[in-house]
């Protein structure tokens, strides 16, 4: 799943560590999500979208793999 987490963090001038602390998750977890190595839980995806005051689909974009 593609995401724009890094973009929204930059727009809000917030580091991974700061965001992780505010959401109660590890910085490593956010890094893995940003790099596409890990998809967040639905609950975390909603918390991230709410933090940035955007819709989930603005932050995360699901693209089905080519067959």
C-alpha positions, -999 to +999 in steps of 0.1 A: +000+000+000+014+034-010+013+061+016+020+098+020+029+098+057+064+113+050+048+141+030+022+150+057+049+149+083+070+173+063+040+196+058+034+197+095+072+199+103+071+169+127+097+142+131+090+105+132+100+105+168+076+133+177+047+117+158+055+083+173+054+098+208+021+116+202+005+084+189+021+060+214+039+038+188+076+033+181+096+054+157+107+022+140+071+013+134+064+046+116+096+043+096+085+008+084+051+022+074+066+051+055+090+028+036+061+005+027+075-025+046+045-026+069+009-017+066-006-001+097-035-016+116-069+000+107-069+017+141-035+032+136-044+043+101-074+062+115-053+077+142-028+090+117-054+104+094-071+121+124-038+135+136-032+152+102-069+160+098-073+142+065-092+112+052-076+078+053-077+076+016-057+108+013-029+093+035-030+057+023-036+045-012-043+009-020-032-002-054-038-038-064-007-055-078-006-062-115-014-097-124 
